[in-house]
Amino acid sequence: MTGRRQREGDRAVDAVSFTRISTGSSQADEILGGGFPTSSINIIMGQPGTGKTIFAEQLLFHNAKGDRPLLYLTTLSEPMAKVVSYAQRLRFFDVNKVGNGVMYDDLGAELSAEGPAILVPRVLELIKRLSPAVIVIDSFKAVHDLAQSTQEMRRMVSALAGVLSAYDVTAFLLGEYTQQNIEAYPEFAVADSIVQFERQALGGRDERYMRVLKLRGSRYLEGQHAFRITDDGLCVFPRLVTPDFEQYTPVLERVPTGIDGLDAIVGGGVWRGSTTLLVGPAGSGKSTMGLQFALGAAAMSAPALFVNFQENPAQVERMLRALGVEPARAAANGFHHLYASPVELQIDSVIVDIFDFIKTKGVRRVVIDAVGDLITAASDHKRLHDFMYSLVQHFVVRNVTSMLNLESMSGVTGSRDEEQRWSYMSDNVLLLSRADEGHAERTIRVIKTRNSNHDPMAHGMAIGADGVHIL
């Protein structure tokens, strides 16, 4: 088996035996291995406000272009008028498709009057009359509140599954299900896929995640995938996984750092595709070195990206001018700046933006200033380190040279465990000190380099009008 096939759970691969229905999001489709299989029964679960309804409507309007309509049925949760009213505020909503490609119907009154037994006959009547390709039932879990027994629900679910299969209909059953419901409710036994939406509070903001719990007969991308609810619908950020190295060809070439004196102490420059970790306290010169590292690439007509979470674009322009560089000229040479406020920082979206720069701008060098902001923003530090390790490996296979800045309080990282976590994913580790810490001057020392003869001694470091100089 090849390495790609061995990682079945980590990489979504199209299954040629299935015709797929797109979700309307290329990223969500990637997670699902190309979309939902047709003629399947799919459960979309999650607590209120997690995005289930928007996800289902985005799917319907995206696919409303064939001969068969797509049907949205409301039950005992939100009334149909409210569902349609809120959908109109989203850009994917097309009023010209309503009543034609996308059709709405409300079963709430009938279910209240006659109970769950009316659901299957009513769905069968709609199928025979409209021949829909897709049916969404929202909320299916609400039907449980009317059932007299588990046996009644089991019989109803079995009959519904038979009708949907017989008429070649793809169904989506939405509900405010919990993990405990998966083991107890009969619809989970017949479901071909289960997709869970979650919302987690983090400080003053929420983070939302999509997770595929089941996708029968198909590979999919496991784990939590962050998403945001926007005016365009769900914007999904697939979890980053380790890349495939089978087609990777390393470029055995050293590249100059653009920092005066640094190349000499790291063995003649850094290897192309390597990662350098700068560790030091505030004011030790990390941001300045990061800017010089990026500008050094731009000066050689190699586009570079400076990712920053503290200084806004106006502040970065001032930093560039302080180094004697005009921002407009730097941009013309290929210097790019990506700013994300630490208040709303979402790690997954930043990674997507970095890859977009690499793809569209041909970026060859990336600086992340600073990873401490990512640590602060992360709700799960283990997930963050896995994410960053995968990111660095993606840089490697693309031969993108990177620099990560990590702030410490005492010249070393905050804990031995934290130091080791960031050190193992880096090819070079440089330790910076600040002059007001009892030292006569700022210093820099190479703690580690891979495949290089380096100078292990501490060297003086000066910061002047034109940047950092290693003495």
Summary of the structure (lengths in Angstrom):
residues: 471
radius of gyration: 27.2
end to end distance: 52.3
largest distance: 85.8
contacts: 1531
relative contact order: 0.12
helix: 36%
strand: 26%
